[in-house]
């Protein structure tokens, strides 16, 4: 059976009808069935290529502004 890789669309939680578990946020390989095709057509899931490099998410530092520094000093 043909398979494809899908992950939930942003803000969506989608259950697998066989396992009743939610689809992992990082995505999973699923069979190309009418159920998953419908989820794809409805925009509930996104198809992706697992071999394609995913952009790394890095945490950035918060900017300190004069207004923020003044507010912190007033609290202290």
Helices and strands as residue ranges (DSSP letters): E 3-8, E 28-31, H 34-41, E 45-47, H 66-75
